[in-house]
Amino acid sequence: MADSPPADQTLDCTGLQCPLPVIKTAQAIRALAVGQVLELLATDPGVEPDMRAWSGRTGNELLGIDKRGEVFHVLIRRAK
């Protein structure tokens, strides 16, 4: 994700289990303008398949998922 755009907002969901990271991401993305990027930080390993499914279902663009240590860094661009 080195060539990914910088995040406009970071949402820290470390320590939270499914479905909370998905719920909080859905709430946070609505506060962004179309085209802005949200970075989600999560430790739940289910966040990777959950974010792939959620972005596909909602039409938001999943820019990438990068695991650094125990923390997943997920970048999502608001599409609509």
C-alpha positions in Angstrom: 0.0 0.0 0.0 3.0 2.2 -0.4 1.5 4.0 -3.4 -1.9 4.5 -1.7 -3.3 7.9 -1.1 -3.1 9.4 2.5 -6.1 8.8 4.7 -8.4 11.7 5.3 -9.6 10.1 8.5 -8.4 7.2 10.7 -10.8 4.9 12.5 -9.2 2.9 15.4 -11.1 -0.3 16.0 -8.2 -2.2 17.6 -9.5 -4.6 20.2 -13.0 -4.7 18.7 -14.5 -7.9 17.4 -16.8 -8.5 14.4 -19.3 -6.9 13.6 -18.2 -3.7 15.4 -15.4 -2.7 12.9 -17.9 -3.1 10.0 -20.6 -1.1 11.8 -18.1 1.7 12.8 -16.7 1.8 9.3 -20.1 2.2 7.8 -20.8 5.1 10.1 -17.4 6.8 9.6 -17.5 6.5 5.8 -20.8 8.4 5.7 -19.1 11.4 7.3 -16.6 11.6 4.5 -17.1 13.3 1.1 -17.1 11.2 -2.0 -13.5 10.5 -3.0 -12.1 10.8 0.5 -10.2 7.9 2.1 -10.8 6.2 5.4 -8.1 4.2 7.2 -9.4 1.5 9.5 -7.1 0.0 12.1 -8.3 -3.3 13.4 -6.9 -6.4 15.2 -9.7 -8.8 14.4 -8.5 -11.2 11.7 -12.0 -11.3 10.3 -11.7 -7.7 9.2 -10.0 -8.7 5.9 -12.9 -10.9 4.5 -15.4 -8.6 6.2 -14.1 -5.4 4.5 -13.8 -7.1 1.1 -17.5 -8.2 1.4 -18.6 -4.9 2.8 -16.9 -2.8 0.1 -18.3 -5.0 -2.6 -21.8 -4.7 -1.2 -21.7 -1.0 -0.6 -19.8 0.1 -3.8 -17.0 1.8 -1.8 -13.5 1.2 -3.1 -11.2 -1.1 -1.1 -7.7 0.4 -1.8 -5.8 -2.2 0.2 -5.3 -4.2 3.4 -1.9 -4.3 5.0 -1.1 -6.2 8.2 1.7 -4.6 10.4 2.3 -6.7 13.4 -1.0 -7.5 14.9 -2.8 -4.5 13.3 -4.6 -4.5 10.0 -4.5 -1.2 8.1 -7.5 -1.0 5.7 -7.8 1.9 3.2 -11.3 2.5 1.8 -12.3 5.3 -0.6 -15.9 6.6 -0.4 -17.4 6.0 -3.8 -20.9 7.4 -3.4 
